[in-house]
Amino acid sequence: TQFKNADAAQMKALFEYLKFCLEQVVKDNELGALQEALEGKYTLPGPGGDPIRNPAVLPTGKNIHALDPQSIPTAAAMISAGVVVERLLERQKAENNGQWPESIALVLWGTDNIKTYGESLAQVMWMVGVRPMPDALGRVNKLELISLEELGRPRVDVVVNCSGVFRDLFVNQMNLLDRAVKLAAEQDEPLEMNYVRKHALEQAEELGCSLRQAATRAGMEENRDVFESALKNVDMTFQNLDSSEISLTDVSHYFDSDPTKLVQSVRADGKMPNSYVADTTTANAQVRTLSETVRLDSRTKLLNPKWYEGMLGSGYEGVREIQKRLTNTMGWSATAGAVDNWVYDDANATFIEDEEMQKRLLETNPNSFQKLERLRELYMEVEDKIEGVE
């Protein structure tokens, strides 16, 4: 009865599409395609990526390819990015006495942009208020300024750290970013509505260069003073989680590249910037603080009996995975101070103080157990610092 007012034609189309997706999921052709490839036969090509975002990657068993780098960000990526940026800025505004952020520091990852068809790149475009446009062949190489009336907010400055993969694979998009920021900086708009221009003018005067050079720090990438000058205006840091396969503590890359404490060290007021993570693994994107995300990650994985018992069932490698996850969790304490003490207390109670668990870990992987014990000792030594008490 709750769907009685739904459009029958739309519902029919939706369920037919869901039926198609289910059929693709169960069509497992991995071994069949492998056998045909070994026999020198033709293997059907197909896109790779996340099947939740793009069901066309199914069924498996194809000769996969990534994407055309010139085609991103796609129109769908721009729509998704717009939702995330709106929620991100509104949350920062609500937690910052109603003030919009002037500058955001973030990382553009190559693999993530491949999987999402350029969502992270599109987020940067929305922040500065520029819309990328495709040409007649679908190549995204044109830009259109979004008016302040359409934005309904100021243009937000960005400090972007590009991964090596993004830099090397998306050469055209690097150029697009450069042009987008310069386009925003050159607009004759009130400085309180265009923070890109505001900061570019300040840096141009400070560094004795042109507005266009200051907007993207062109030719000054290796200059530490320029780098610190850009970071000192940052109000918040930001990262994306776009796949359920990898979370904040699965790999070290996320905390390795997090600039939260670095920003604090160069800000004149010494204030720790707010840090947020966008979870776009579902259609309803969520924006959480970094601390909230680490808590969620700890509860669902590291401290979840179903998860760590599953890891222990995997033997040697499973214990290493537990140790690695705890190590990465401590990384977030080092770079952002984003881990609550109870996470370490519960981890200590679960993996170290429990004698039966100690025995299982030691017998399965003594090397990783020694690292767990060393992590506990380090935590005890710096407990006050982790809490933020000097």
N, C-alpha and C positions, 0 to 999 in steps of 0.2 A: 504493500500500500504506500510505502514511502516514495515509490517511483511512479505513482499514478499520474503525476503531472509531467513526466518526462516525455520528450519527443520520441515517438515510436521509431521513426526513421533513423534518428541519431543513435538510439539504443541498439537497433539492429546492426548498424554499421560498426558500433563499438564492439559488440559481442562477436561479430564476424572477424574483426581484427584480432581480438583476444584468442579466438579459435586458431587463427593463422599463426599467431605467436607461439601458442602451445604446441602446434604441430612442428614448428621449426625447432623448438627446444628438444623434442624427443627424437628428432632425426639425427641420430649420432652416426656420422660417417667418417670418424677419425681413422679407424683401421682400414676401412674400405678405400679411402682416399690415399692413405699411406701405401697400401698394396699396389694401387694403380700407378702411383708415382714411381715406385721401385721398378715397376714393369715398363717404365718409360712412357706411360700414357698421359693424356692431358688431365691436369688438375684444375678444376673450375676456380677462377679467382674470385675474391670477395673482400670486403672491408674488414679490418680488425677493429677492436675496441670493446667497449662495455655493452653487452646485449641489452641492458636495461635502457640505456640511452639510445641505442640504435639496434633494433631487432634484426636489421638486415645483415648483421654479422653471423646470424644463425642460418642454416645449421652449420655446425663445426665441420672441419675436414676440408676447408678451402685453402687455396694458395693466397694467404692474406696479404693485403697491402694496407698502408696507413691512410693517407689522404693527400690531396693536392694542397701543398702549403699555401698556394696563392688564393685558395678558396675560403680562408678563415679570416675573421670570425663569420660564421654563417648567420643567417637571419634568426634561426632558432636560438643560437648562442647569444645573440644580442638581446632577445626577449628574456631569456633566463637570467642573463647578467643584470638586466635592468631591475628585476625583482630583488636580486641579492643586494645590489648597491643601494637601492631605496631602503631596504630593511637595515642594512649596515649603518648608513648615515643617520637614520632616524634613531637607532639605538644609541649611537655615540652622542647624538644631540640630547637625548633624554638623560644620559648619564654625565653630561658635561654642562649642566646648568643652562640648557637650551641653546648652546653655542654649536654651530656647525664646525666640523673639523677643517682646519686649513690645509693640512698635508697628511698623506697616508703613505706609509712604507710597506711594500709588499714584494713578493717574489713571483716571477713568472717561470713556471716549470715547463719544459718541453713536452714530456710525456703526458702531463695532465692536459695540456692544450690539444694534443693529438686526440686524446680520449673524449674530450668535451667539444671538439671542433671550435676551439678558441674562446671558451667562456671567460677564462681569466683575462685574456687580452681584451675582450669586450667589456669587462668590468672597468678596466683602466680607461677605456674610451668613454664610458658613461660618467666616470668620476670627473674627467676634464670637460665633459660636455661636447663631445665630437662623435658623429655617427659615420662609421666606415660604410662605403657604398660599393657594390660590385659593378663591373662594366658589362658589356653585352655578352662577354664570354664567361661571366661568373667569377672573374678575378677581382678580388677586393683590393683596389688600388686607388680609390677616390675617397675623399672626405667631405662631410657636410657638417657645418657648425650647427649645433642644437641651440636654439635661442634660450635666453634666460627665462623667458615666459614659459616655454615648454618644460625646461628643467624644473622650475619652481624652487630653485635653491642656488647657492653660489657654485662656481666651478671650483673643484677641489684639486689642489696640487698633489703630485705623486712622486715618490722616490722609488723607482723600480729596479730591483735586482734580478737580472735575467740569468737563468742557468746556462751552462755551456751548450746543452742540447738545444735550448730555445734559440740562443744566439746563432748557432751554426745552421739549424734547420729552417728557421723562420727569418731569413734575411730580409725579405720583403716586409714582414710585419715589424721588424726593427725600424725600418725606414718609415713605416706607417705611424708608429709610435712617435718617432721624432717629429714628423710633420704635424701630428695631432696636437702635441704639446705646444709647438711653436705657434700653430694656428690659434689656440686658446690664449696664449700669452700676448699675441698681437692685437687682440680685440680691445677697442677703446670702451671699456666698461668700468663702472665703479669698482674700486679695489676691494671693497667689502663684499662684492659679488663675483669677483674673479681672483681667487687666491693664486692661481697659476701666474697671472700677470703681476700680482703684488710681490710675490717672492722673486720673480725674474727681475723686476725692477730693482729690488733690494740687492740682489746678487750682482747685477750689472754694475751698480754703483760701488759695491764693496770690492769687486774683483777687477773693475776697470775694463769691462768688456761690453759688447752689444747686448741688446735685449734678446735677440735670437740665440746667441751663444749661451747666455745665462739661463734661458728657458730649459735647455737640455744639457747644459754644462759641456757643450760640444768642444772637443779637443782638450778637455781638462779632466779626463776620466781618472788619470793616475795622480791627481793632485789631492792630497789629504785634506787641505784646507777647504777645497771646493766640496769634497764629500761631507765633511763635518758641517759646513755651512748649509748644505741641503738638509741634513738630518736634524739640525737644531730646531727646525720649524715643525717637525713631525708630531702630530697629536695622537696618532694611533697606528698600530701595526695590524697586518691582516694576512691571513692565509686561507686557502681553500682545501676542503676535503671532498673530492669528487667521485670517489669509488669506495665501496664497502670492502674492497680487497686490502686496502692500505689505510691505516689510521695514524694518528700522531706519534704513537710509540712503536710502530712497526719498524720504522727506519730512522736513521739518525739525521737524514737530510733536512727534515723540518726544523729541528731545533738548531742544527748547524748554521742554518741561514736566517734564523730569527733575529731581528735587530732590536728587540725591545729594550734590553739593558744597555745596548750601545747607544740608542737614542737618548736614554736617560742620562748617560755620561756626558753627552755633548749639549744637552739643553741647558740654557742659562739658569733655569729654576730648578734643575735636577729632578724634575717630575718624571715619574714612570708613566709612559704613555699607555693608554688602554690598548688591550690586545684582543682581537676577535678572530674567530674561525667560522667560515661559512660551510655548512654541511649541505652539499647539493647532491647527496646520494639518492635522494627521493625527489619526487615532483614538488613537494612542499619544502623548499629550501629553508633551512634554519640558520640563524646567526646567533652564535653563542660566544661568551668570553672564552679566552684561552683556558682559564682555570676551570670553567664549567666543562669544557671539552676534555681536559685531562681527567677530571673526576669521572666523567661518563666512560672514558676509555679504560680507566682503572677498574671501575665496577664491572664493566662488561667483559673484560679480558683478564688482565693480570690477577685480579682478586676474585674472579668468577670460578667457582669449583668446576663447572662444566668445561671451562676453557683450559685451566691448568691440568685437570685430570686427563683431558684429551691430549695435551702436550706430553704429559708423563707417559701416556700410552704409546707415544711415538718413539720412546727410548732416548738415546743419546742426544739426537737433534732436538727433541722436544724440551729437554732440560736447558739446552743452549738457548732456545727460543724464550724461555722464561727469564733466564739471566739477561738476555739481550733486551727484552722489554723493560725490565727494571732499570737497566743501564740507561736506556733512552728516556725513561721517566725522570731519572736524575738529571739528564741533560736539560730538561725543561726547567728544573730548579736553577741550573747554572745560567741559562741564557735569558730566562724570563721571570724566575721566582714564582712559577705558576702552579706549584704542587703543594697541596695541603699536607700537613704533618701526618694526618690519619692514614694517608696512603702508605707512607713508609712504616708506620706503626703496624698496620694490618699486614703488610708484606712481611715484616719481621716476624709477626706472630704466626703467619701462615707457613713460611718457608724456612725459618731459622729456629724459632723457639720450639716448634713441634718436633719432638725427637724422631717420631716415625717418619715424618716428611724429610727430616735431615738425612736419615738413613737411605731413603729411596733416592734422593737427589745425589747423594755421595756415591752410591753404588752404580747409579745409571750414568753419571757424568761428573767425575770428581773435579775435573778442571773448571767446569762452569759453577760447581758448588763453591769452590774456593773463591771465585769471583763474586758470587753472591755474598759470601762471608766478608769479603773485603769491602763491598759496597755498604754493608751494614756498619762496618767500622768507620768508614768515611762519613756516613750519615751521622753517627754518634758524635764525631769530631766537629761537624759543622751544623749541628741541629739548630742552634740559635740563629745562624746566618740564613738558613733556609726559611726560618720564620720571619726574617727581616729584622731581627734584633741584633745589633752589633755588640 
